[in-house]
């Protein structure tokens, strides 16, 4: 590809630069002295609707090749000249701030159009349009604030309030909707929302304003000269990414922006005579500002962008169209983010285009070394550009020829204009501080000993070139686990390092499911890694120190014995000449051992190899062995063999370790029947047999299987449920309900208020004028946040009205329903007994892996609440509503028709997961209680009003996110009865307030289901619209095909795969849905519930609840609200 460069010599806009020069001065200078210099290039053939009939007739179009700044070979490329861009900016200035505007409003505060007032731009606009609007706002003496439209409403509200911004210019339906949500976060905040100046008004004669135009071709007039501005005045605001909280508005002064104009990241374009392609960069980002605005202003070398599409949405960059427009615009340089390069590394045709460019600079993050090496070997001249909104672009855009030849593509060269301070670390690396100087100032100062900015970025120096550096990490080496939770290693390492046998300790576990630790023994206590017994003894010896470290750590940061690696005597930890531990280097030399350890721990095939088995595989021995290891896993905590392990602190990780130890013991046993039993150890063995006694019986059964069993699994399950009912129904029939007149007041005891449904019910109760008091009853918090803080956070997350939490009728109480007197003080317990008229029992453990016995404390707590209700002063009229689940009918025979709204006395229909079995047990208890009780069998709750909040841990958002990664959404036949959270909450209130005694069992599923296909089609439309996707890039395929794509990515998943495709962790669940869909297709059951789920009658609930009787079906608006919520949480990634 032949590269064409500008040859015409223009007046240097920076030559007149002085202390008083501001950026708008350069705009006006170019209009007067360099009108024909290029500002933007774009492919003329893509103009679409903006192309006029005169263009097709060969009218006066500013095409490169037809005017003074173009060159032969540039036919088909349209040019926006400095004249046209400057005139566009002046037109914007006239529109946003007419000349006669006053400077203050009636209250004396800065008006939206006052000198120096901040004007935000949140627009999905073409680049040339967007940057003209930004520059025009500045030219009008206002302060533009480009804001990403991908920010949440809360984040935008934060940015506006922080900058005292009362005027927002928007474009696009999604931005209007965003601003409507923003208003809810700024109560009482005056905010003017207007459309950005229309494209046709800004560029009335697109690409026609050439040197030959008539002087009176339009009504153009220059905007009056600005009042002289100081160099310290803010020119514009840019915001940070907000990766660790709300984005921060960062003021960029006139001086800072002029200094950026002198930095080589900008001036290299002119110095090397480059035509820079920047069409893939967002115009609201810092990188977009300096490549699409500053660079063409000061270099007089046009930046290549996509052709404008107004009035339609702008072109969305992808790996294909960026390459196409690089070629179409004859670009000679490219500035891009690494994700594009990682794709292009596998595309020979793309590499051919990149190879011809003089510069391929990447920024915004690291490039995978293997991909960078491949591109470099193919002849691509790669180079990283480093910088940040807080301190600007301090590096070069172009590489030195020698660096290119030497293959130093991943090293950074800093500008001599920037004052850097390299702070030595203990491992030979350096932390970078950027200090203020005469030629370069930072925008944010965060140093205590100098005026400057500490980046927290860690660099290493090139081995032979003193002016080259490479970024290797961050100072705050927090371990971010695969779950997203963060572990701070230093405090735990310090505790363990204090043990007399330990010389050094380094934790690891980044992007893993659990942390581990590398421990170096002190001299004289070294351990032979091949001696498993010696390793075990060393671990046991230091275990008290590990327990001490674990005691103050969150659960996800706990170190298990399995996760301890002891260094080898011949491979000690690495240290600097000063003796300082070199953490990263040490972890690097033990990388293989760490990887092997995770493979052992995470794979049942090799789990627990060093575990010594019990002496005999018989009752007492196995039980004692299991008890010993359970106590060990729980850091020595007391474990009762008859009590559910998950009631005693076990979690999924603890269960995994205990299962692995069982496997290791079986594998290492000399008993042949034990080693053969490994294959029979189920993945959920601990969940299904959650007491030591039950687990011991199961292990013995695995080792010595009975010859036959006369009882089916279904019958075993039925008996298990009936036994639990018998245990907790004892004495129920003997309790007399007190007959006292109904209370005139409605006093509600609501359990479990901080979750999704609980929060919606609480809001509805607090807004109900007939309710005089609400006791919000929850278990004590395990963290630092109190109940009020947790409740407030839950309301904020779901967009609920936090003002009602200040209601005097709300009373927070904390206790344990499974304890005597509900875990409450006697005075409070008596107060509740005397006043409560309604109990809404919503608190219940949510874990579908656990067996029925793991929910015994929930069942015991419910029985305590029943006893409380029976002893209450208003027991005869008290309503007891229990939020049950459709999973209480998980084994219902679909051939019998919809599940009826009455209590089924045959427990076989509830057999399955412990969660649903437990809910069924409570339903039976309520039937025996004599109370005015209703078991509300609630189906799949979807996101609802006001913001579509739908927990990202649920299976629906999980398959949606995974679909983006595999490129298709799953289709299925049948219907879904998903019901919005606010509808469920209001239905509960309807049942609470029913004039007649409601039925004992009601089914709360959507009475007007919609097809799965409708939901998927709506999801497709919402994702395309909200994420600005190419509709053809996200397909819809049968569930079986979708599952196959996920399974392929699950064969050898990377950490990136696990993050982008969370469905990998639920393959068994989605496999069941796929099989059910296949069976339904064979049977032609198009009107049945999708996914093989049961149908539920809603006849009675529609009579009792007007909400259910009048509920509209789910529609596209509902689906769009889900997607917007998931995006606001940063949950949805990008389309692969």
Order of alpha helices (4+ residues) and beta strands (2+ residues): alpha-beta-alpha-beta-alpha-beta-alpha-beta-alpha-beta-alpha-beta-alpha-beta-beta-alpha-alpha-beta-alpha-alpha-beta-alpha-beta-alpha-alpha-beta-alpha-beta-alpha-beta-beta-beta-beta-beta-beta-beta-alpha-beta-beta-alpha-beta-alpha-alpha-alpha-alpha-alpha-alpha-alpha-alpha-beta-alpha-beta-alpha-beta-alpha-beta-alpha-beta-alpha-beta-beta-alpha-beta-beta-beta-alpha-beta-beta-alpha-beta-alpha-alpha-alpha-alpha-alpha-alpha
